[in-house]
Amino acid sequence: MPEPMPAEPIDERIAGGRLTIDLDALAANYRHLAKCAQPATCAAVVKADAYGCGIEPVVTKLTSVGCSTFFVAVPAEGARVRAAAPDANVYILNGLFPHAADYLIGHDLRPVLGSVVEIENWVAAAKTAGHALPCALNFDSGMNRLGLTIEELTRITSLPHLMDHLDIQLFMTHYACADDAGHPRTDLQKERFEQAATLLPGVACSAANSAADLQVAGHQFDMVRAGVAMYGGEALNHVANPMKAVATLEGRIIQIRKSKAGDAVGYGGSQTLIRDTRIAYVSVGYADGYHRAASNMGVPMRAVAPSVRAAFKGTAVPGIGRISMDLMAFDVTDIPENEIAAGDWLELFGPTIPVDDVARAAGTIGYELLTGLGARFARRYLGGAA
């Protein structure tokens, strides 16, 4: 069956919000992570539609600046990468689904095998194909998610009838706590991984995600898998983010209304104004992936979270009331009245308002905001291929 066609792009003139992806910033972030990774190579994780930024333009840009290996979660994403980068190495992080081998072989995709059953199924496909098939092996060094145990790896590597049909291109693991710099569990996982790697002499190794790559040297091995930092997100907790903003989300102001001190705003009347206020209503809401939990009032999980903000031409403005399905409100009283009007755009996150600040206000992480953006935004790309 042919792949489904993407939806028609939304005309900015009729959009309530717009999402701008700066591909030059993406490339700069990739180069920074690649420099940190040296002498290891730097691969790119482009799962979840390249963290909401669009697989095809992201892969095309990264290919133009030297990236040749990509990781996705599921096979359909891999097929999109293959179409955009015919010569790239493409790995499927979620492994080999039952009955999916033919699809992977047909699209030249490499499964990251993380169980004995997956290995046996890939070996069976290799026997049918008449030659060993490329793959990666995933080792569980302590995250207890996907991956082979040390006992399973020891047994698999001792069985020639399996190993002879595996073209193992990469041996990898995944750190659980690398976002906390210096966490002892990361060093423990590294030690376990190094011990396990002795069972696969000569095979390239990969453990570091963005967070591990940005920490002290020693976790890079042969390949780093750059993820959230490449898209401008915070990879390390409590550390200044060195990356450039890639995604800028803006909401269109559809009305500015004047309200009096003492008036209540939004559902539940959860916020009472303490001054006469000019309120800008923006045509974006939780149906677009901007979480209701980021509301400034009336959401208990946010009792200790910072208030969400937007920005108008670089000046921050506070959110007020509850975020609804299609609307949100911001206090623009301190913006001169003759400088802002209906039809203007507020930055909801981007260069002025970091995506991770919005995420903290919602009690979540930047990853979730980026990957959960809705389909109603007009999209535009800056930079194109290098």
Secondary structure, DSSP 8 states (H G I E B T S, - for coil): -----------GGG-SEEEEEEHHHHHHHHHHHHHHHTTSEEEEE-HHHHHTT-HHHHHHHHHHTT--EEEESSHHHHHHHHHH-TTSEEEETT---TT-HHHHHHTT-EEEE-SHHHHHHHHHHHHHHTS-EEEEEEB-SSS-SSSB-HHHHHHHTT-HHHHTTEEEEEEE---SSTTSTT-HHHHHHHHHHHHHHTTSTT--EE---HHHHHSSSSS-TTEEEE-GGGGT---STTS---S---EEEEEEEEEEEEE-TT-EESGGG-EE-SS-EEEEEES--GGGT--GGG-SSS-GGGTTS---EEEETTEEEEEES---SS-EEEE-TTS-GGG--TT-EEEEESSSS-HHHHHHHTTS-HHHHHHT--S-SEEEEES---
